[in-house]
């Protein structure tokens, strides 16, 4: 099966390329014609290291007709690449946020539906076996009773020279909210079975941010018609401790109990004298590998896995409503367009 990784703008593109290259039966193709001036050969260098095929342009990679593509470009280019992939009948795994506005997101969903291919969203935590177990326990209703509240935290890192692709994940002018909220909201959407949000309230600030106009802190509360409330902290991490910027964590509270999910629980901790700081080793399964395994398997079987394009649109509406709420200082209905 030919699987193409389209662009290395996203900080996880190289990781995905290596995982795909190691999969039996996968013929990896790498395309990264949009490399930045200071690193124009970033994708080509990874292709050489892996011994994978490299396509120097978008026309070239689509002419090879991959059966599946992983879109890890900057946000503004994702619609174009998803539509081109759908045009050749390729299934798509697209980085989050899927688009900068709802019109682009809906166009991506329609293109994939019309082509009969699946649009899957890059939300690794949703593919974790532990999260799947938690979701099933909540659905059964025996573990915590009726779900009333969700508390989620993901303090992803701020853009740095070592992670230049971080900013490419965000819509223009976006910050912590645009970069980190989707990882949590996709999990909420999966647990609530795609229930649309009813009201969104958000507060943000840029007190600790280095990017002009981009929020460094964001707290969002989402109310659903069922009465369930989700409260998420998607602020930037300002700690040197890697654990502070670990993967998403969420607590699910019901009327009879609660469940906690940590996508990368600490397995071992201590002090690293060589580095002069705290050391920790994460436990749990590799969510990136689980996501890519499920995506490739879905291409072969035709059965979907993980958040789809419709889930991505619901998440995008909440993020847009959160920005509107933070600007106005009032709750916003995501269904009402300004």
N, C-alpha and C positions, 0 to 999 in steps of 0.2 A: 504494500500500500504506500503510495506517495503522499507524504505529509510535508507541507511547506510552512516554515516560520517566516512571517512577513514583517520585517523590520526589527531592529534591535533598539528602538527608542525606549522600550519598556525595560525596567531593571531586571525583570525575571526572564527575558527572552533567551539569554545564554543558558540559563538553568533548564528551560523547557527544551532547548535544542539538544542538550546533552542527554536529558531523559528520553526524548524521542529517539535519538540515535541508538540508545542502548536497547530499545524495544525490538524483539524478534519480529520480522516481517515488515518493519517500517523502513522505507527508503526516504531519508531526510533530505529536504531541499531548503536551503537558506537563501533569502533575498533581503538585501539591505541597501538599496540604492540611495537612501536618504541620510547616509551617515553624516554627522556634523563635521564642520571644517577641521576641528582639532582631532578627529578620529574617523576619517572617511572610510577606513577599511575595517571597522570594528566587526561587522558581520562576516566579512570574507576571512578575517583572521580566525574566527571560531570555526568556520567551515573547513579551513585548512587543518586546524588542530584535530578536528573530528574525522577528517577524511570524507566529509559530506559534499554533496553537489552545491554549487553556488551559482545563483542567477544574478546578473548585474543590473537587471531592470525589471519593472513590473510586467511589461509585455513578455519578457523572456520566461519569467516564472509561471505565468498563466498559460503560456504556450505548452509548457510541460504537463499541463492538466493534472495537478495533484487531486487526489480524492478528498483530501481534508487540508484545511489551513488553520494556523494559529495566528491571529492578528494581534501583533504587539507593537503597532505603530503609535505615533502620537495621536491623541484623541481626534484631532481635526481631520485626519486621513482615514479613520476607521470606516466611515460610511462607504467611501470609494472602494476600499479593498474588500469589504464584505459584499458589496454589490457585484464586484468583478468575480469574486469567488463563487457566489451563487450563480452567476452567468455561465460558469463552466460545470456546474453541478457538484461543487465541492462543499462538504459540510464545514461549519465554521465554529471555532472557539475564539471568542473575542474578549480582549481585555476590558476591564471596567475602569471608568465609566464608558459605556458603549458609544456615547455621542455627546456633543456639547449642547444639543437642544432636542426637544421631543420630536420635531419634524424629521430630523435625521434618523433618530432611533426607530420611528415608525416605518420609515422608508427601508431601513435595513431589515426589519421584521417582514415587511411585505415581499421584499426581494427574495428572501429565503423561503417564505411560504410558497410563492409563485414557482420557485425552482424545485420545490419538494425536498429541500435540504434543511437540516436543523441548525439553528443559531443557538449556541451554548455560550453562557457567560463565564468568564474566568473568575470564579469565586472558590478558591481551593478549600476553604473550611467547609463548604457545603458538601464536599465529596469525602470528607473524613468519615471513616467507619464509626468513630466515636459520636460524631454529630448525627449520623444516621440512626444510631442506637437511641440517642436522646430524643430525636424527632419522633421515632416510633413509640417510645415510652409516653411521650406527651400526648400523642394521638390516641393511644389506648385509654388514657385517662386514669390508669390505675396508680401511677407513680406520684403524681402531684395533684390529682383532681382537675378541676377546671382552671385552665391557664388564665391568669389575670394580668401579670406584669412580666416584662423582659428588661433586664439591665445588661447592656452590652458595652464593652470597652475595646477600642483598638487605637493605640497611640502610635501610629506609624511614623517612621522617621521623616524629617524634613529633607528637602533636596540638598545634596552635597556633591562635591566633585566626584566622589566615588560612586554616586548613584545619580548620574545626570538624567536618567530617564524618568525620574520621579515626577518632575514638572510636566513631562509630556503626557502624564496620565490625566492631567487636570484641564478642565475647560478654561478658556481665557479668563484671567483674573481670579481663578479659584485658588484655594489653599487647602487647609486640613479637611474641611467639610467635603470638598469635591474629591479629594484623594482617598479618604479613609472610610467615609460613611457607607459606601456600597458594600464593603466586606461584611458589615454588620447587618445592613438592611436586607441583603439577599438571604441571610440566615433567618431573619424575622419572617420574610416572605415565604420561605420554605415551610417553616413551622406553622404559619397561619394559613397555609394552603392557597396563597395568592389573594388573600382578602385585601381589597384596596383600602388605602388609608383614608380616614375621614377628616383628620385635622393634624396640622404640624405646627409646632412652636419651637423656635431655635434662638439661641444666644451665641454670639461669636465675639472674639476680639483678636487683635494682632499685637498684643503687648509684647509677646516674646518672639515675634516673627521678624525675619530679616528681609522678607519680600514685601515691597510696598503694595498696599491694597489687598494682600492675601492674608486670610485669617490663620492664626496659629492655634487657636483654641475654638472648639465648637461642641456645644451640648444641644442635643435634639430630642424632643419628646413627640411621639407619634401616637395618636389615638385612632382606634379602629372601631367600625360599627358594632362589633361583638362586645365592645367594652374593654377589650385588651389594650394595655398601654405599653409602648416600648420606649425606654429612655436610653439613649446612647451617648457615649463620650468618644468622639473621633478626633480629639486634639492631637497636635504634634507631640512627639516625645522630645523632651529637652534633657533627658538623663543620659549619662554615659553608660548606664547599666543596660545591657542588651535586653534584659527581661522586660524593661519598661516599654520597649517597642516590639514585643513579641506579637504573635498572631492574635486574631480575635478571641475574646473571652466573653461568655454570656451566662447569665443566671436566669433561669426560668422559674417563676414563682406562681404557684397555684393555690387554691383554697385549702389544700390538704398537705402541701409540702413544696419542696423546691429541688431543682436539679442545676448543676453547674457544668459548663463545658469550657475547656481550655484547649485550643487547637494545638498548642505546643507546651504541654506541662513541663515544669522543671524536673529533670530526672536526677541530676547531680549538681550540687553547688559547692563553692569553696573560694579560696583566695589564690590567685595566680601570682606568685612572687616575681616571675619573669616579666609579666605585663604590669605588675604593680596595681592590680585591681581585682574585682570580683570575677570569678569564672563560673559559668553554668553550662550544663549540657541538657538540651531538650529531649523529652521523651515523646511517646506517641508515634503514630504512623506518619509517613511523608505525604502530606496532603497534596503537594504538587504532583507527585508520582501517581497518587490515587486518581486525581482529576484527569491527567493525561491518559491513564489506563482506561478509565471509563469513557472518555471521549473517543479514543481509537476503537474501543469495543463497540460503542454505539454506531460508529460509521459502518462497521462490518455487519452488525445485526439489524440496524434500522431502528433500534429502540433508544430513545433519548435518556439522558441522565443529567442531573444538575439544573441550575436556573436556565430558563430559555429566554428568547427575545422578549416575550411578554412580561416576564419577571423583571427584565432589565428596564423596560419602559416604566413599570410601577416604581422601581427604585429611583429612576431619574426624576420622576414627578415629585417624589418626596424630597429629593435633594434640591430641586428647583424651588419647591415650596419653603424649604428651610432657609434658603437664601432670601426669599421674599419676606419671610417672617423676621429674620435677623435684621433686615433693612427697615421694616415697618414697626417692629416691636410688638406685633400682634400675631395671634394664631392665624394660620392660612389653611384654606381648604384646597388640597391638591387637585381636586376635580374642577375648580374654578380657574379659568385662564384669565390673566390680566389683560 
